[in-house]
């Protein structure tokens, strides 16, 4: 079992994500990790998954998820008495939704 660790924002990394890849994909992943200078595969994968550009597929499910996230954001904003009380993590879903919407706007031109 690996040792518990914290991320850059002092949050415990306690969730496990697992997936299967072919031996060839594993070799390519290992090469990419080494060439990019990351110390671990974990750091490379987290960086890739969270910060690489993706193309969203617009569909009804996506609209439902947007609506749910916006309701959560609204609830968080309503409870604030002053801007300094805002948790910086509130900006993450806002930034993500803006990136997706900007991508749709660019694709429509």
N, CA, C and O atoms as CSV, one atom per row, in Angstrom:
chain,resi,resn,atom,element,x,y,z
A,1,UNK,N,N,0.837,-1.170,0.000
A,1,UNK,CA,C,0.000,0.000,0.000
A,1,UNK,C,C,0.885,1.238,0.000
A,1,UNK,O,O,1.869,1.303,0.738
A,2,UNK,N,N,0.540,2.214,-0.820
A,2,UNK,CA,C,1.381,3.398,-0.903
A,2,UNK,C,C,1.106,4.350,0.256
A,2,UNK,O,O,0.047,4.318,0.884
A,3,UNK,N,N,2.086,5.186,0.511
A,3,UNK,CA,C,1.996,6.140,1.606
A,3,UNK,C,C,1.041,7.275,1.231
A,3,UNK,O,O,1.005,7.704,0.078
A,4,UNK,N,N,0.264,7.762,2.213
A,4,UNK,CA,C,-0.626,8.888,1.974
A,4,UNK,C,C,0.202,10.104,1.595
A,4,UNK,O,O,1.310,10.299,2.096
A,5,UNK,N,N,-0.349,10.916,0.707
A,5,UNK,CA,C,0.359,12.131,0.330
A,5,UNK,C,C,-0.631,13.278,0.206
A,5,UNK,O,O,-1.841,13.076,0.111
A,6,UNK,N,N,-0.084,14.484,0.211
A,6,UNK,CA,C,-0.904,15.679,0.041
A,6,UNK,C,C,-0.550,16.324,-1.285
A,6,UNK,O,O,0.574,16.189,-1.770
A,7,UNK,N,N,-1.508,17.023,-1.866
A,7,UNK,CA,C,-1.228,17.754,-3.089
A,7,UNK,C,C,-0.701,19.146,-2.741
A,7,UNK,O,O,-0.461,19.451,-1.573
A,8,UNK,N,N,-0.523,19.981,-3.757
A,8,UNK,CA,C,0.036,21.319,-3.554
A,8,UNK,C,C,-0.856,22.212,-2.711
A,8,UNK,O,O,-0.392,23.202,-2.145
A,9,UNK,N,N,-2.131,21.869,-2.624
A,9,UNK,CA,C,-3.070,22.683,-1.841
A,9,UNK,C,C,-3.367,22.044,-0.486
A,9,UNK,O,O,-4.383,22.351,0.138
A,10,UNK,N,N,-2.484,21.158,-0.032
A,10,UNK,CA,C,-2.606,20.470,1.258
A,10,UNK,C,C,-3.899,19.675,1.405
A,10,UNK,O,O,-4.507,19.653,2.475
A,11,UNK,N,N,-4.310,19.027,0.327
A,11,UNK,CA,C,-5.471,18.138,0.386
A,11,UNK,C,C,-4.947,16.710,0.337
A,11,UNK,O,O,-4.017,16.409,-0.410
A,12,UNK,N,N,-5.551,15.827,1.140
A,12,UNK,CA,C,-5.143,14.428,1.127
A,12,UNK,C,C,-5.569,13.792,-0.185
A,12,UNK,O,O,-6.691,13.982,-0.653
A,13,UNK,N,N,-4.673,13.052,-0.754
A,13,UNK,CA,C,-4.990,12.267,-1.947
A,13,UNK,C,C,-5.402,10.887,-1.466
A,13,UNK,O,O,-4.572,10.002,-1.258
A,14,UNK,N,N,-6.709,10.730,-1.296
A,14,UNK,CA,C,-7.204,9.483,-0.721
A,14,UNK,C,C,-8.046,8.675,-1.696
A,14,UNK,O,O,-8.472,7.567,-1.370
A,15,UNK,N,N,-8.290,9.203,-2.868
A,15,UNK,CA,C,-9.104,8.506,-3.865
A,15,UNK,C,C,-8.198,7.732,-4.816
A,15,UNK,O,O,-7.112,8.194,-5.164
A,16,UNK,N,N,-8.652,6.551,-5.234
A,16,UNK,CA,C,-7.892,5.730,-6.170
A,16,UNK,C,C,-8.639,5.641,-7.486
A,16,UNK,O,O,-9.841,5.377,-7.509
A,17,UNK,N,N,-7.931,5.859,-8.575
A,17,UNK,CA,C,-8.474,5.712,-9.919
A,17,UNK,C,C,-7.660,4.612,-10.594
A,17,UNK,O,O,-6.430,4.624,-10.531
A,18,UNK,N,N,-8.329,3.672,-11.233
A,18,UNK,CA,C,-7.615,2.575,-11.899
A,18,UNK,C,C,-8.207,2.357,-13.286
A,18,UNK,O,O,-9.413,2.500,-13.489
A,19,UNK,N,N,-7.348,2.012,-14.232
A,19,UNK,CA,C,-7.800,1.698,-15.581
A,19,UNK,C,C,-6.793,0.768,-16.231
A,19,UNK,O,O,-5.654,0.649,-15.780
A,20,UNK,N,N,-7.222,0.118,-17.284
A,20,UNK,CA,C,-6.362,-0.842,-17.984
A,20,UNK,C,C,-5.810,-0.220,-19.263
A,20,UNK,O,O,-6.493,0.543,-19.947
A,21,UNK,N,N,-4.556,-0.563,-19.573
A,21,UNK,CA,C,-3.947,-0.162,-20.835
A,21,UNK,C,C,-3.159,-1.343,-21.391
A,21,UNK,O,O,-2.797,-2.268,-20.664
A,22,UNK,N,N,-2.905,-1.292,-22.683
A,22,UNK,CA,C,-2.146,-2.368,-23.318
A,22,UNK,C,C,-0.666,-2.226,-22.971
A,22,UNK,O,O,-0.243,-1.161,-22.521
A,23,UNK,N,N,0.133,-3.284,-23.173
A,23,UNK,CA,C,1.573,-3.174,-22.935
A,23,UNK,C,C,2.212,-2.071,-23.778
A,23,UNK,O,O,3.122,-1.380,-23.319
A,24,UNK,N,N,1.730,-1.910,-25.012
A,24,UNK,CA,C,2.275,-0.857,-25.882
A,24,UNK,C,C,1.938,0.533,-25.344
A,24,UNK,O,O,2.778,1.433,-25.351
A,25,UNK,N,N,0.702,0.697,-24.877
A,25,UNK,CA,C,0.311,1.984,-24.296
A,25,UNK,C,C,1.097,2.255,-23.016
A,25,UNK,O,O,1.444,3.399,-22.722
A,26,UNK,N,N,1.371,1.202,-22.262
A,26,UNK,CA,C,2.152,1.343,-21.042
A,26,UNK,C,C,3.563,1.826,-21.346
A,26,UNK,O,O,4.096,2.685,-20.644
A,27,UNK,N,N,4.169,1.272,-22.394
A,27,UNK,CA,C,5.511,1.708,-22.790
A,27,UNK,C,C,5.500,3.168,-23.226
A,27,UNK,O,O,6.401,3.933,-22.883
A,28,UNK,N,N,4.476,3.550,-23.985
A,28,UNK,CA,C,4.381,4.942,-24.430
A,28,UNK,C,C,4.168,5.879,-23.240
A,28,UNK,O,O,4.764,6.954,-23.175
A,29,UNK,N,N,3.317,5.466,-22.304
A,29,UNK,CA,C,3.074,6.270,-21.109
A,29,UNK,C,C,4.367,6.448,-20.317
A,29,UNK,O,O,4.699,7.555,-19.892
A,30,UNK,N,N,5.084,5.358,-20.125
A,30,UNK,CA,C,6.337,5.417,-19.372
A,30,UNK,C,C,7.337,6.360,-20.046
A,30,UNK,O,O,8.013,7.136,-19.371
A,31,UNK,N,N,7.429,6.292,-21.366
A,31,UNK,CA,C,8.326,7.174,-22.113
A,31,UNK,C,C,7.910,8.632,-21.946
A,31,UNK,O,O,8.755,9.500,-21.726
A,32,UNK,N,N,6.611,8.901,-22.052
A,32,UNK,CA,C,6.118,10.273,-21.905
A,32,UNK,C,C,6.400,10.821,-20.508
A,32,UNK,O,O,6.761,11.988,-20.359
A,33,UNK,N,N,6.239,9.982,-19.488
A,33,UNK,CA,C,6.519,10.412,-18.116
A,33,UNK,C,C,7.983,10.818,-18.001
A,33,UNK,O,O,8.301,11.880,-17.465
A,34,UNK,N,N,8.871,9.965,-18.509
A,34,UNK,CA,C,10.311,10.245,-18.426
A,34,UNK,C,C,10.686,11.498,-19.214
A,34,UNK,O,O,11.442,12.337,-18.724
A,35,UNK,N,N,10.160,11.627,-20.430
A,35,UNK,CA,C,10.512,12.769,-21.273
A,35,UNK,C,C,9.967,14.094,-20.754
A,35,UNK,O,O,10.542,15.148,-21.022
A,36,UNK,N,N,8.873,14.048,-20.020
A,36,UNK,CA,C,8.271,15.287,-19.537
A,36,UNK,C,C,8.847,15.736,-18.194
A,36,UNK,O,O,8.538,16.831,-17.724
A,37,UNK,N,N,9.674,14.905,-17.581
A,37,UNK,CA,C,10.360,15.314,-16.360
A,37,UNK,C,C,9.583,15.103,-15.070
A,37,UNK,O,O,10.024,15.551,-14.012
A,38,UNK,N,N,8.452,14.441,-15.130
A,38,UNK,CA,C,7.717,14.162,-13.907
A,38,UNK,C,C,8.415,13.054,-13.140
A,38,UNK,O,O,9.025,12.164,-13.733
A,39,UNK,N,N,8.323,13.112,-11.824
A,39,UNK,CA,C,8.946,12.085,-11.005
A,39,UNK,C,C,8.125,10.811,-10.969
A,39,UNK,O,O,8.678,9.716,-10.868
A,40,UNK,N,N,6.796,10.946,-11.052
A,40,UNK,CA,C,5.945,9.758,-10.959
A,40,UNK,C,C,4.910,9.756,-12.078
A,40,UNK,O,O,4.573,10.793,-12.649
A,41,UNK,N,N,4.421,8.561,-12.367
A,41,UNK,CA,C,3.331,8.422,-13.335
A,41,UNK,C,C,2.089,9.137,-12.829
A,41,UNK,O,O,1.344,9.744,-13.599
A,42,UNK,N,N,1.880,9.053,-11.515
A,42,UNK,CA,C,0.718,9.688,-10.909
A,42,UNK,C,C,0.691,11.180,-11.235
A,42,UNK,O,O,-0.333,11.697,-11.681
A,43,UNK,N,N,1.794,11.866,-11.019
A,43,UNK,CA,C,1.837,13.308,-11.294
A,43,UNK,C,C,1.596,13.599,-12.769
A,43,UNK,O,O,0.880,14.541,-13.110
A,44,UNK,N,N,2.191,12.794,-13.644
A,44,UNK,CA,C,1.998,12.987,-15.080
A,44,UNK,C,C,0.529,12.798,-15.456
A,44,UNK,O,O,-0.035,13.605,-16.195
A,45,UNK,N,N,-0.083,11.742,-14.950
A,45,UNK,CA,C,-1.480,11.438,-15.297
A,45,UNK,C,C,-2.414,12.517,-14.749
A,45,UNK,O,O,-3.322,12.959,-15.452
A,46,UNK,N,N,-2.202,12.944,-13.506
A,46,UNK,CA,C,-3.040,13.998,-12.940
A,46,UNK,C,C,-2.928,15.263,-13.779
A,46,UNK,O,O,-3.938,15.880,-14.118
A,47,UNK,N,N,-1.709,15.644,-14.110
A,47,UNK,CA,C,-1.487,16.847,-14.915
A,47,UNK,C,C,-2.161,16.707,-16.274
A,47,UNK,O,O,-2.790,17.651,-16.752
A,48,UNK,N,N,-2.037,15.556,-16.892
A,48,UNK,CA,C,-2.631,15.333,-18.211
A,48,UNK,C,C,-4.154,15.367,-18.155
A,48,UNK,O,O,-4.800,16.007,-18.984
A,49,UNK,N,N,-4.710,14.684,-17.187
A,49,UNK,CA,C,-6.169,14.580,-17.101
A,49,UNK,C,C,-6.798,15.924,-16.759
A,49,UNK,O,O,-7.821,16.291,-17.336
A,50,UNK,N,N,-6.205,16.654,-15.835
A,50,UNK,CA,C,-6.837,17.884,-15.371
A,50,UNK,C,C,-6.542,19.111,-16.230
A,50,UNK,O,O,-7.337,20.050,-16.234
A,51,UNK,N,N,-5.432,19.133,-16.954
A,51,UNK,CA,C,-5.037,20.380,-17.595
A,51,UNK,C,C,-4.849,20.319,-19.105
A,51,UNK,O,O,-4.423,21.306,-19.705
A,52,UNK,N,N,-5.151,19.201,-19.725
A,52,UNK,CA,C,-5.041,19.119,-21.178
A,52,UNK,C,C,-6.353,19.541,-21.818
A,52,UNK,O,O,-7.426,19.373,-21.239
A,53,UNK,N,N,-6.251,20.085,-23.008
A,53,UNK,CA,C,-7.434,20.520,-23.735
A,53,UNK,C,C,-8.220,19.302,-24.221
A,53,UNK,O,O,-7.651,18.356,-24.765
A,54,UNK,N,N,-9.519,19.345,-24.016
A,54,UNK,CA,C,-10.387,18.284,-24.514
A,54,UNK,C,C,-11.485,18.915,-25.350
A,54,UNK,O,O,-11.725,20.119,-25.265
A,55,UNK,N,N,-12.136,18.117,-26.141
A,55,UNK,CA,C,-13.263,18.578,-26.937
A,55,UNK,C,C,-14.524,17.980,-26.322
A,55,UNK,O,O,-14.704,16.763,-26.305
A,56,UNK,N,N,-15.395,18.855,-25.818
A,56,UNK,CA,C,-16.625,18.382,-25.176
A,56,UNK,C,C,-17.655,18.010,-26.231
A,56,UNK,O,O,-17.706,18.598,-27.311
A,57,UNK,N,N,-18.468,17.028,-25.895
A,57,UNK,CA,C,-19.555,16.592,-26.764
A,57,UNK,C,C,-20.852,17.137,-26.189
A,57,UNK,O,O,-21.323,16.657,-25.158
A,58,UNK,N,N,-21.431,18.128,-26.843
A,58,UNK,CA,C,-22.670,18.712,-26.353
A,58,UNK,C,C,-23.818,17.717,-26.461
A,58,UNK,O,O,-24.042,17.139,-27.524
A,59,UNK,N,N,-24.540,17.515,-25.374
A,59,UNK,CA,C,-25.687,16.622,-25.369
A,59,UNK,C,C,-26.572,16.971,-24.171
A,59,UNK,O,O,-26.160,17.760,-23.320
A,60,UNK,N,N,-27.766,16.410,-24.086
A,60,UNK,CA,C,-28.663,16.739,-22.971
A,60,UNK,C,C,-28.070,16.445,-21.591
A,60,UNK,O,O,-28.313,17.196,-20.646
A,61,UNK,N,N,-27.294,15.363,-21.463
A,61,UNK,CA,C,-26.683,15.037,-20.177
A,61,UNK,C,C,-25.738,16.153,-19.726
A,61,UNK,O,O,-25.699,16.510,-18.549
A,62,UNK,N,N,-24.988,16.692,-20.672
A,62,UNK,CA,C,-24.076,17.779,-20.347
A,62,UNK,C,C,-24.853,18.988,-19.821
A,62,UNK,O,O,-24.425,19.624,-18.858
A,63,UNK,N,N,-25.973,19.305,-20.433
A,63,UNK,CA,C,-26.787,20.434,-19.982
A,63,UNK,C,C,-27.323,20.201,-18.571
A,63,UNK,O,O,-27.378,21.132,-17.768
A,64,UNK,N,N,-27.716,18.974,-18.266
A,64,UNK,CA,C,-28.186,18.644,-16.916
A,64,UNK,C,C,-27.063,18.862,-15.909
A,64,UNK,O,O,-27.290,19.435,-14.844
A,65,UNK,N,N,-25.850,18.410,-16.236
A,65,UNK,CA,C,-24.711,18.576,-15.338
A,65,UNK,C,C,-24.355,20.052,-15.150
A,65,UNK,O,O,-24.024,20.472,-14.042
A,66,UNK,N,N,-24.422,20.842,-16.228
A,66,UNK,CA,C,-24.180,22.279,-16.125
A,66,UNK,C,C,-25.189,22.890,-15.145
A,66,UNK,O,O,-24.820,23.662,-14.261
A,67,UNK,N,N,-26.444,22.539,-15.312
A,67,UNK,CA,C,-27.500,23.090,-14.469
A,67,UNK,C,C,-27.254,22.741,-12.996
A,67,UNK,O,O,-27.391,23.596,-12.122
A,68,UNK,N,N,-26.889,21.482,-12.726
A,68,UNK,CA,C,-26.619,21.061,-11.346
A,68,UNK,C,C,-25.450,21.845,-10.747
A,68,UNK,O,O,-25.516,22.311,-9.610
A,69,UNK,N,N,-24.383,21.981,-11.530
A,69,UNK,CA,C,-23.214,22.714,-11.034
A,69,UNK,C,C,-23.553,24.175,-10.771
A,69,UNK,O,O,-23.124,24.742,-9.767
A,70,UNK,N,N,-24.319,24.782,-11.665
A,70,UNK,CA,C,-24.693,26.180,-11.478
A,70,UNK,C,C,-25.551,26.363,-10.226
A,70,UNK,O,O,-25.428,27.376,-9.537
A,71,UNK,N,N,-26.410,25.402,-9.926
A,71,UNK,CA,C,-27.205,25.483,-8.700
A,71,UNK,C,C,-26.315,25.412,-7.457
A,71,UNK,O,O,-26.534,26.144,-6.493
A,72,UNK,N,N,-25.313,24.532,-7.481
A,72,UNK,CA,C,-24.377,24.436,-6.353
A,72,UNK,C,C,-23.594,25.742,-6.201
A,72,UNK,O,O,-23.402,26.232,-5.088
A,73,UNK,N,N,-23.151,26.293,-7.309
A,73,UNK,CA,C,-22.396,27.548,-7.280
A,73,UNK,C,C,-23.277,28.662,-6.719
A,73,UNK,O,O,-22.838,29.452,-5.883
A,74,UNK,N,N,-24.520,28.716,-7.186
A,74,UNK,CA,C,-25.439,29.743,-6.689
A,74,UNK,C,C,-25.623,29.619,-5.176
A,74,UNK,O,O,-25.600,30.623,-4.465
A,75,UNK,N,N,-25.803,28.398,-4.684
A,75,UNK,CA,C,-25.971,28.183,-3.236
A,75,UNK,C,C,-24.741,28.655,-2.468
A,75,UNK,O,O,-24.863,29.278,-1.413
A,76,UNK,N,N,-23.562,28.358,-2.997
A,76,UNK,CA,C,-22.332,28.799,-2.330
A,76,UNK,C,C,-22.218,30.322,-2.333
A,76,UNK,O,O,-21.800,30.913,-1.338
A,77,UNK,N,N,-22.584,30.953,-3.436
A,77,UNK,CA,C,-22.487,32.410,-3.527
A,77,UNK,C,C,-23.501,33.097,-2.613
A,77,UNK,O,O,-23.196,34.130,-2.017
A,78,UNK,N,N,-24.687,32.538,-2.501
A,78,UNK,CA,C,-25.730,33.127,-1.654
A,78,UNK,C,C,-25.317,33.117,-0.188
A,78,UNK,O,O,-25.621,34.059,0.544
A,79,UNK,N,N,-24.639,32.084,0.243
A,79,UNK,CA,C,-24.266,31.980,1.654
A,79,UNK,C,C,-23.116,32.918,2.027
A,79,UNK,O,O,-22.880,33.154,3.212
A,80,UNK,N,N,-22.399,33.456,1.042
A,80,UNK,CA,C,-21.267,34.340,1.328
A,80,UNK,C,C,-21.736,35.689,1.853
A,80,UNK,O,O,-22.696,36.270,1.348
A,81,UNK,N,N,-21.048,36.168,2.863
A,81,UNK,CA,C,-21.321,37.508,3.364
A,81,UNK,C,C,-20.351,38.511,2.769
A,81,UNK,O,O,-20.699,39.674,2.568
A,82,UNK,N,N,-19.144,38.068,2.489
A,82,UNK,CA,C,-18.144,38.927,1.842
A,82,UNK,C,C,-17.264,38.060,0.949
A,82,UNK,O,O,-17.145,36.852,1.154
A,83,UNK,N,N,-16.659,38.689,-0.031
A,83,UNK,CA,C,-15.876,37.956,-1.036
A,83,UNK,C,C,-14.706,37.204,-0.406
A,83,UNK,O,O,-14.306,36.158,-0.917
A,84,UNK,N,N,-14.165,37.701,0.665
A,84,UNK,CA,C,-13.028,37.024,1.310
A,84,UNK,C,C,-13.430,35.694,1.933
A,84,UNK,O,O,-12.563,34.877,2.246
A,85,UNK,N,N,-14.736,35.458,2.120
A,85,UNK,CA,C,-15.214,34.170,2.647
A,85,UNK,C,C,-15.271,33.091,1.576
A,85,UNK,O,O,-15.488,31.920,1.886
A,86,UNK,N,N,-15.079,33.475,0.324
A,86,UNK,CA,C,-15.227,32.518,-0.774
A,86,UNK,C,C,-14.073,31.524,-0.794
A,86,UNK,O,O,-12.906,31.900,-0.691
A,87,UNK,N,N,-14.420,30.257,-0.929
A,87,UNK,CA,C,-13.439,29.190,-1.062
A,87,UNK,C,C,-12.902,29.221,-2.494
A,87,UNK,O,O,-13.692,29.184,-3.438
A,88,UNK,N,N,-11.580,29.287,-2.682
A,88,UNK,CA,C,-11.025,29.333,-4.046
A,88,UNK,C,C,-11.426,28.130,-4.900
A,88,UNK,O,O,-11.422,28.212,-6.129
A,89,UNK,N,N,-11.773,27.012,-4.252
A,89,UNK,CA,C,-12.191,25.822,-5.000
A,89,UNK,C,C,-13.502,26.052,-5.754
A,89,UNK,O,O,-13.816,25.307,-6.682
A,90,UNK,N,N,-14.265,27.064,-5.369
A,90,UNK,CA,C,-15.508,27.391,-6.063
A,90,UNK,C,C,-15.239,27.784,-7.513
A,90,UNK,O,O,-16.103,27.620,-8.374
A,91,UNK,N,N,-14.044,28.301,-7.781
A,91,UNK,CA,C,-13.706,28.754,-9.137
A,91,UNK,C,C,-13.445,27.591,-10.092
A,91,UNK,O,O,-13.553,27.774,-11.305
A,92,UNK,N,N,-13.111,26.419,-9.599
A,92,UNK,CA,C,-12.777,25.296,-10.475
A,92,UNK,C,C,-13.923,24.913,-11.407
A,92,UNK,O,O,-13.707,24.849,-12.617
A,93,UNK,N,N,-15.136,24.652,-10.900
A,93,UNK,CA,C,-16.211,24.306,-11.847
A,93,UNK,C,C,-16.588,25.478,-12.757
A,93,UNK,O,O,-16.986,25.275,-13.904
A,94,UNK,N,N,-16.463,26.690,-12.247
A,94,UNK,CA,C,-16.768,27.861,-13.080
A,94,UNK,C,C,-15.791,27.936,-14.247
A,94,UNK,O,O,-16.199,28.129,-15.392
A,95,UNK,N,N,-14.489,27.780,-13.951
A,95,UNK,CA,C,-13.468,27.812,-15.002
A,95,UNK,C,C,-13.686,26.690,-16.017
A,95,UNK,O,O,-13.569,26.905,-17.223
A,96,UNK,N,N,-14.001,25.507,-15.526
A,96,UNK,CA,C,-14.214,24.361,-16.412
A,96,UNK,C,C,-15.383,24.614,-17.354
A,96,UNK,O,O,-15.279,24.368,-18.556
A,97,UNK,N,N,-16.491,25.102,-16.815
A,97,UNK,CA,C,-17.663,25.362,-17.665
A,97,UNK,C,C,-17.377,26.469,-18.677
A,97,UNK,O,O,-17.830,26.391,-19.819
A,98,UNK,N,N,-16.627,27.502,-18.271
A,98,UNK,CA,C,-16.272,28.560,-19.212
A,98,UNK,C,C,-15.381,28.031,-20.340
A,98,UNK,O,O,-15.562,28.404,-21.499
A,99,UNK,N,N,-14.427,27.173,-20.008
A,99,UNK,CA,C,-13.563,26.580,-21.040
A,99,UNK,C,C,-14.387,25.778,-22.036
A,99,UNK,O,O,-14.148,25.851,-23.241
A,100,UNK,N,N,-15.348,25.018,-21.546
A,100,UNK,CA,C,-16.201,24.214,-22.429
A,100,UNK,C,C,-17.032,25.112,-23.327
A,100,UNK,O,O,-17.125,24.871,-24.530
A,101,UNK,N,N,-17.635,26.142,-22.755
A,101,UNK,CA,C,-18.454,27.065,-23.540
A,101,UNK,C,C,-17.624,27.829,-24.568
A,101,UNK,O,O,-18.082,28.052,-25.689
A,102,UNK,N,N,-16.418,28.229,-24.201
A,102,UNK,CA,C,-15.534,28.891,-25.155
A,102,UNK,C,C,-15.154,27.967,-26.293
A,102,UNK,O,O,-15.047,28.399,-27.441
A,103,UNK,N,N,-14.947,26.685,-25.979
A,103,UNK,CA,C,-14.653,25.699,-27.024
A,103,UNK,C,C,-15.800,25.554,-28.003
A,103,UNK,O,O,-15.582,25.458,-29.211
A,104,UNK,N,N,-17.020,25.538,-27.490
A,104,UNK,CA,C,-18.197,25.473,-28.372
A,104,UNK,C,C,-18.274,26.718,-29.252
A,104,UNK,O,O,-18.599,26.630,-30.436
A,105,UNK,N,N,-17.976,27.867,-28.671
A,105,UNK,CA,C,-18.033,29.117,-29.426
A,105,UNK,C,C,-16.991,29.116,-30.544
A,105,UNK,O,O,-17.278,29.548,-31.660
A,106,UNK,N,N,-15.792,28.636,-30.251
A,106,UNK,CA,C,-14.735,28.586,-31.267
A,106,UNK,C,C,-15.084,27.601,-32.375
A,106,UNK,O,O,-14.813,27.865,-33.546
A,107,UNK,N,N,-15.678,26.475,-32.017
A,107,UNK,CA,C,-16.050,25.448,-33.015
A,107,UNK,C,C,-17.184,25.907,-33.907
A,107,UNK,O,O,-17.299,25.449,-35.043
A,108,UNK,N,N,-18.027,26.805,-33.415
A,108,UNK,CA,C,-19.169,27.249,-34.216
A,108,UNK,C,C,-18.781,28.301,-35.245
A,108,UNK,O,O,-19.558,28.586,-36.156
A,109,UNK,N,N,-17.591,28.881,-35.115
A,109,UNK,CA,C,-17.144,29.933,-36.057
A,109,UNK,C,C,-16.577,29.335,-37.321
A,109,UNK,O,O,-16.156,30.068,-38.216
